Amino acid sequence: MQFFDSNTGKLLFTAPKSRTWDDFRVESKSHGWPSFRDEEVNWKNVRVLPDGETVSLAGTHLGHNLPDKKGRRYCINLVSVAGRQIEE
């Protein structure tokens, strides 16, 4: 599934990768928001600031990097990634 910036329509995340849909769904549900891992981030359009805030290159606040025992976990506000793809 692809998740697009709600302001620009650019691709931000593709999930699941390297895990099952059920794993993605359960992890996201348990934290209360979509939770993405490094390989699911489109680094062309996403940056993590020094304080852990995760933003799109266009400046849209997406959420935060909240690492756990499995590694970096990007907890993203659903409204920030509810956009539609915009053809460039």
Solvent accessible surface area in square Angstrom, and as a share of the most:
residue,aa,sasa,rsa
1,M,131,0.58
2,Q,96,0.43
3,F,18,0.08
4,F,22,0.09
5,D,1,0.01
6,S,53,0.34
7,N,110,0.56
8,T,39,0.22
9,G,3,0.03
10,K,86,0.36
11,L,48,0.24
12,L,1,0.00
13,F,0,0.00
14,T,35,0.20
15,A,1,0.01
16,P,39,0.25
17,K,90,0.38
18,S,108,0.69
19,R,50,0.18
20,T,80,0.47
21,W,117,0.41
22,D,75,0.39
23,D,74,0.38
24,F,10,0.04
25,R,106,0.39
26,V,77,0.44
27,E,20,0.09
28,S,14,0.09
29,K,154,0.65
30,S,86,0.55
31,H,67,0.30
32,G,62,0.60
33,W,101,0.35
34,P,16,0.10
35,S,0,0.00
36,F,0,0.00
37,R,20,0.07
38,D,42,0.22
39,E,85,0.38
40,E,2,0.01
41,V,12,0.07
42,N,38,0.19
43,W,102,0.36
44,K,158,0.67
45,N,18,0.09
46,V,0,0.00
47,R,107,0.39
48,V,52,0.30
49,L,72,0.36
50,P,147,0.92
51,D,116,0.60
52,G,13,0.13
53,E,40,0.18
54,T,0,0.00
55,V,20,0.11
56,S,4,0.03
57,L,100,0.50
58,A,70,0.55
59,G,54,0.52
60,T,16,0.09
61,H,72,0.32
62,L,0,0.00
63,G,2,0.02
64,H,79,0.35
65,N,27,0.14
66,L,74,0.37
67,P,88,0.55
68,D,52,0.27
69,K,194,0.82
70,K,148,0.63
71,G,32,0.30
72,R,131,0.48
73,R,20,0.07
74,Y,2,0.01
75,C,6,0.04
76,I,0,0.00
77,N,60,0.31
78,L,109,0.54
79,V,117,0.67
80,S,9,0.06
81,V,4,0.02
82,A,68,0.53
83,G,20,0.19
84,R,208,0.76
85,Q,107,0.47
86,I,102,0.52
87,E,139,0.63
88,E,181,0.81
